[in-house]
Every structure is written in C-alpha cells, then in structure tokens.
Amino acid sequence: MNTDKLGTRIQRFREMAEMTREQLAERSGLALDFIQRLEEESLYPSLGPLLKIARALGVRLGTFLDDELGQDPVVVRQGERRDELHMRGKDCSVGLTFYSLGKGKKDRHMEPFFIELAPQPARGDTALSSHEGEEFIVVVSGEVEIVYGRDTYVLSAGDSIYLNSIVPHEVRCHGNTPASIYAVLYFPE
C-alpha cells in the first residue's frame, strides 16, 4: 500500500464522519500539521498515531488496509501476501514493511501482520510508540531489538515476546542483517 492510498483512505473516513482536519486533530490528540501531512504528503507514521486516528474516527486500525469486501474465514497464502504499509526511519529508507494477514475480515479484534525489518543506521533518541492493547511477536529470521520502557531485548529466530502496548516501545532490526517477524496486535474496543 502506498502512503497516498493510506492518506486518501484516512481522508475519506474523516469526510464520511463529517469531521474537519481540526476536529480529527483534537479528537486524536495529534497536531493539525501532522494530519495534513498524513493526508496530503508522503508521511510514514508509526502504528501509535494511526491507532489514535482510527479511534478518533471510530474505526479499526485495519480499516485503513482493508478491501471493501469482508470474508470469513480469511486465508492468506504466503506467495499472495502484499505489502500494505511502509514505515520509514529518519534516513527515509523503508525500515518496516507490513503485510496484513487479516485483511478482509471485517469483524476482527486482532491485527495480525508479517513484518520485514530492514537494518537502520544507529540513532540517538528515538520516539517510542505507546497505545492501548497488547502485542505478541515471534521472530522468524534475523535478530530483532525491542525497546520496552527502559529495557532492551534482543530476540533471535524462534524467540517471542508478549507485551503491554501502553508501555512505550519500539521494534527494530538488530544488526546489519534484515529480520522478519509475525506480530499480532490486540486493541481493546
């Protein structure tokens, strides 16, 4: 999914809710210029701000990734996965590529993803994400660094972590080798 499509979908849901950008900024707690850049420019937000926008609009996070038709059950073949969302690091290279594994299931309460993590240059202070819910992550390949509050964990293939998403956190590639994970995010209603 390209960012223009994401911004267009967010704008469409905002307009369907008869909400101005100013109202969305106020309800989501995000800056008005952030909302504007998200809808109009190539802004790559993290999941935290997207969740705040979804909540303010009264929709699931996955709504921004879904097709118009729902189905049950949803089967996603490995060879049929499509990248849905890219998140960039400060150097503007793609840091995370998300593949939705629940796309098409309209009544879901979890957001399952396969995520590819690219190595990123060393960074100083990083803004950590914080949002309601829980996350379960299993490392498939490479090494993954998870900053969770004041602690940092390095996980290898086969390792997993289950965390409370309200604690500020970040998931990133560890080292110079790409990594991949399965992540299931739960957001309470």
N, C-alpha and C positions, 0 to 999 in steps of 0.2 A: 504494500500500500504506500503510495507516495504521500508526502506531507500535504500537498494541495488537496488531495482527496480527504485526508483527515480534517483539515481546516474547513473544507466545504461541508463535510458532514456535521461538524460541530455548529457551523453557522446555520445549516438547515434545521437542526434540532432547536437551536436558540430561537430562530424565527418562527418555527411551529409552536413554540411555547409563548410566542408574542412577548419576547424578552429582548431588551436592548443590551448592547455590549456592557453598558454601565451597570445594568441590573445583574448581568451574569458575573461581572467582576465583584460586585458587592456580595452576592449570594455565595460565590465560591471562595471569597477571601483572596482572590488573585488580583494583581494590578491590571488596570484597564489596558495599558500598553501591551501587556503580555497577551491578553485576549485578542487584541487587534493583530498582533504579530502572528499569533497562532492561526487565526482565520485567513490572513492575507499573505503571509510570508513563509519562508522555509524555516519555521521554528520547530525544533525537535524536543518536546517536553518529556519529562520522566513520567512514570506512572502516577506519582503523587498528585501533580496538578491535573492530569487527565481524570483521575478519580474525583477530585473536587469539582471539576466541570460537570462530570456525569451526575454527581449528587445534586448539584445546583439545578440541572436540567431535569432531574427526576428519571434518569435512565441508567441502565447498567453500563459499566465501562466497556464491555464487549459490544455494545450497540454501535460504537464508532467503527467497529471492524466487521460487523455482520452484513451478510447479504439481506435482501428484503424478505426472502422466504425462510420460514423456520422448518426444522425437521427433527424427528426423534425416531430412533437414535441417530447420533452423528458418528460416522466412521470417517477418519482421515487417514488415508494411505500415505506412507512415508514419501513415496515418489510424487504425490499430489499436493504436498504442502506448498503454500505460497507465502512469501514474506508479506507481512501485514503492516509492520511498523518498524521504523528505524529510529534509534536514539543516538545522538552524536555526542562525542566528547568535545572538549574545548578546542581541539585541533581540527574540528569539523569532519574528521573521518568517522565512518559509522562504527560505533562502539558496541551496540547491541542490535540484533535483528530478531524480531519476534515473529513466530509462526503460530497463529491461533489454532488450537486443537478443539475448540468448542464452537467454532464459527457455524452458525446455522441453528444452534439450539437456543431458542429464544427464552426459555424459562429457567436457564441455568443460574446457579447460585455461586459457582466457582468459575474462575477463568484459567483454563489450562493452556500452557504455552510450551513450545520447544523454542529455545533461545540460543542463538550463536553469539558468542562474546569474542570480540577482536581485541588483540593486545592494544593497550593505550599507553601513551607516554606517561612517565611519572608526573603526578600532580601534587600540588600542595594541599591546601584546604579544599575539600570537596563538600558541596551541599548534599547532605544526606536526605533521603526520602522518608516521609512519615505519613501514614494514612491508617485508617481503621482496617481491621481484618487480620488475617493470618496468611503466611506463605509457607509452602512446602517445596523444597528444591532438592533435586537429585542431579549430581554431576555425571554427565555421560562421558565426556572426554576432556582432556587438559586439566588445568588447575584453576580454581575459582577462589577469589578473595571476597569475603563477606565482612564488611564493617557493620557491626551491630552495637549501637551505643558507643561505649568506649572500648569495646573488644573487637579484635580482628581474628577471623578464622580463615585458614586456607584449606580448601577441600579438594580432593582428588577424585578421579573416576570411581563411581560406586558409593561415594560418601553422600550423605544427605544432611539437611538442616531443616528444622521446623521452627519458624519464628513468629513473634507477635509483631505485626507491621507498624504498630503505633510507635515502637521504639525506632528512632532514626537509624536508617540503614542504607547500605549501597551494595550492589552485587556487581563485580567486575572481574575481568580476566586477570589471572595472576601470572606474571612472567611474559615471555615473548611468543608463546605458542597459543593459538586460538583454543577456545574451550566451548563446550556446549552443555546445556542443562535442560531438564524438564522442570517447569515451575507451575505449581497450582496455587492461585491466589484466591482467597475467600474474602468477600466483602460483605459484612452484615447489612441487612436491609435497614 
